[in-house]
Amino acid sequence: MSRKPLGSRASVRPLLLAGTTLTLAAYVLILLNLRSGQSPGWFLVGYVLLAMASGSSPMFSTAMKELNPAELVGTGQGILNGLCYILVAATSNLAGVVLNRYEAHAERTAVAIIYPPEAYQCLFGVCLGLAVLSFVVSLRIRESYGPAASASGRRNGA
């Protein structure tokens, strides 16, 4: 069995585009559902799309390895990994700030605070904005054909 199920000439770019497209579709679906007040089942569909999209996340690391010079891969991987943690922390805090803006309209129960739909629309709107940014960035990633092709100069058009 091959260690490279996609083959040595496969590109990670289509997988990146598929992942970012699924993420974009999920947030659009969730936002439309929040605005229209439709069935909670559509939230489930949106979350399933997000789960499917998360399968493409290792491709960003692979693309980074294939598209950068060998001497910079370790540094690039460290920066990519660190940025992921920093952005999770930043977006979590941003979500808290957004929810605090709607705290006066929230309903408090014994076990939870239930924020109004507008709060969640704002949060998912921010997520949609980040998904659009991710999609645009994935469109700008060069085509790659694996480490062997990159080493032979193919990635530079040679």
C-alpha angles and dihedrals in degrees: 000000000000120000086217108058091183093051129243093281096051119117125222092210096086090051091050090050092047092050095048091044091052090049091050092048091048094054093045090051093048093047093048089050092050091051096046098038093227128159120317086232089079089061088056090052089050092050091048088054089051090050090051091048092052088067089071095057095095087059091071089060091046092050091049090053094048098044100047132068114270093245091059100045095091093049092044092049091050092050092047092050093046093048091054091058093043092050093048089053093045095048091046090054091045089053089053091051091050093048091048089058088061097041093107089060096043124111115229120212130176091267108023149019112237111206123203119264090254090066091055091044088056092048094048089044088059089048090050090052090052090047091053090050091049091049092050091049091049089054089057096052112110121241111266130193101194134279094294092056091045092052092051091056096252092124090061093054095258 
